[in-house]
Amino acid sequence: MPSHNRLLIAIFLCWSSPTALMAQRPDIDWQVGGHILRVNDVAFSADGQLAASASDDGTLKFWDVASGDLTLTLTLPTEDFMSSFGMYGVRFAQDGESVWAASIGGAYQWRLSDGKLLNSIIAMESAGQVLFSPDGQYLALAGSPAGAEDATYIYRRSDGALIYMLEPAASVAAVFTSDSQFLIAGTSIDFFADHGVIRYFRISDGGVERTITAHSAAVNWIALSPDGAIFASCSDDGTAKLWNAADGSLRQTLSGHTDSVYRVIFSPDGAIVATSSYDGTIRIWDALTGAAIDTISPLDGNGVGPIAFSPDAQSFLVAAGAEFGAPPPCVQQVNSANGAVLKQFTRIEGQYNDMALSPDGMRIALSGYPVQVQVFDSTDGATLWTSPTGISQDYVAFTPDSARLAVGRQNGIVDFFDATTGAAGQTFSAHANRVVDIAFSPDGQQMATRTNNEPSMIWNYPSLTPRALLNLQFVSTAGFAFAPDSQSIVIAGASTASLYSTINGGFIRNFIGHGATTLAVDFSGVGDTLITASVDRTAKLWDVQTGATLKTLGLHDNWVRAAAMSPDGRIAATGTVGVDRSLRLWDVETGAMLVRYTIDMGKGPQGIVFSQDGREIYCGRADASLIAIRNPFAFEAGDVNADGGVDVLDAAALAAALVGDPLGAGDELRADVNRDGRADGADLAAWVGLVIGE
């Protein structure tokens, strides 16, 4: 070993303070996704490089404007809140390094670089909008999007102290005046029969300075012109209005929409006003005269919800799904002159249902409720093709040669598509009822299908003739998996998983030990170990030959919805949704949890699959997203920097991880060379032993 390596080692061994492994955000290669419920607010960062969307599905998502890629997904702290609570308003901080969102309980601030929660203001049932005073001294939480909160709260930013609770100000419609002397707030609920009223609240004492009977229905939004001279309001009465900010006098009424006006905004230079409406249009108005300039229909005439100007005013950020029952909650960047779509940020707009990785590792398919299947390039997440709409498609599996994708449908049909082009091919009638899972054996000679209220079937492939019938006492839609040798198949059930022969369908054994329904099953690469996930909040590892329980992984904080094993059988992965919504990685030999990822987990993993080399972990999340994560434990022991070798560079990476300043993502996890859940002097000794061959 070179002498400089020995010197580094000698130095490191003198330092042995332990460092606990606390990584919460995974090393992400790529992610694509969307929202599953309506989008309440959208925003551009000040430099125009990021777009943000806040949704009723409980997620706040960020998109790279140049590429259209999803870069970060934030949720409320998993320890405190269910994922069902919505995100209602989003606002980038003035420094561009953090973001605020309004949600259940108040407002929350996250750092954009790593998704870390920095601050929270818990004060109300739910906040609809976060506002900052121009002088930087105050933060306001405006109303409630559901009308359940009839006050607006003002806080001093220097110490977070509550200054005023302003009533009645029951709306998300509010804005500070440019001199920070007043908060202008509208009402949206029938508070003493004054919906449609706008009030000026004094910041000096919280009193009402001025009251305006502005609209005949709820006030949906208020915006201030860049120069502070004018403010605009919009309403369910189908109009928007321009007012002199100094005295609240009416300047113009903007009429022309045929439905509620959801949002009104000024262009960055203040020259024009844009309004969006449930009537499916965005209308452009002259801010000085109120004259109508143009009308665009960016979402094919479907209702338009929140909108935001880009910093150069050349485009809008536009979201659909502002009304319940509206079209899918897509987020687009459109040309502000003609409404042409420049970017479709949301690539998935349906709830996660199933996922599959092609055996050659090149493609990954995701099916989303209610209709479409999408196929992505596994290396970069690029969309390769999307199945036709109008047919209900649920469960997916690639054929063993990776040439076709089989899609199970609600009518019992299995459709085959060309995996490269998406061209429709063979159609096979498997069952009379909905296909609830589909799988192919590793040897390429069998296809298995499951359905509700009928026996599961194993078919000869590619002839698709019957091979074996599996009579089950309980049928779960959770899934099944072929053993690596293709001689048996395991099926999830009620508090058990059952192993059957694929030769004749005969029962082999049960894996008994869960206290509730099993939701996922997977074999290790060599087939000697099985993992199951359950409603009982645990995952279990089993000896396939004996049915004995090897390890219990948990207790998780919610149902374990997904589970998978790395091909080498060393790492197990579990995924949870709801209050937990995390991805956990476990050491199979010891049963120890190696890491729990909570940041960028959205509403939680519902499906997990490892790549064949074990270096990637693909997660299908409950918030309509697909994410590719580098497995931090898929590298040779001692390869701390994951560059494929164990050398002096790993010594530097190990030292950096020990002092809490890792050189790269995942270094702090790979620094746990001896896998005891800590990075400390013992790992230094273990690393030295690897280098010198002891």
Secondary structure, 3 states (H helix, E strand, C coil): CCHHHHHHHHHHHCCCCCEECCCCCCCEEEEEECCCCCEEEEEECCCCCEEEEEECCCCEEEEECCCCCEEEEECCCCCCCCCCCCEEEEEECCCCCEEEEEEEEEEEEEECCCCCEEEEEEEEEECCEEEECCCCCEEEEECCCCCCCCCEEEEECCCCCEEEEECCCCCCCEEECCCCCEEEEECCCCCCCCCCEEEEEECCCCCEEEEEECCCCCEEEEEECCCCCEEEEEECCCCEEEEECCCCCEEEEECCCCCCEEEEEECCCCCEEEEEECCCCEEEEECCCCCEEEEECCCCCCCEEEEEECCCCCEEEEEECCCCCCCCCCEEEEECCCCCEEEECCCCCCEEEEEEECCCCCEEEEEEECCCEEEEECCCCCEEEECCCCCCEEEEEECCCCCEEEEEECCCEEEEEECCCCCEEEEEECCCCCEEEEEECCCCCEEEEEECCCCEEEEECCCCCEEEEECCCCCCCCCEEECCCCCEEEEECCCEEEEEECCCCCEEEEEECCCCCEEEEEECCCCCEEEEEECCCCEEEEECCCCCEEEEECCCCCCEEEEEECCCCCEEEEEECCCCCCEEEEECCCCCEEEEECCCCCCCEEEEEECCCCCEEEEEECCCEEEEEECCCCCCCCCCCCCCCCCHHHHHHHHHHHCCCCCCCCHHHHCCCCCCCEECHHHHHHHHHHHHCC
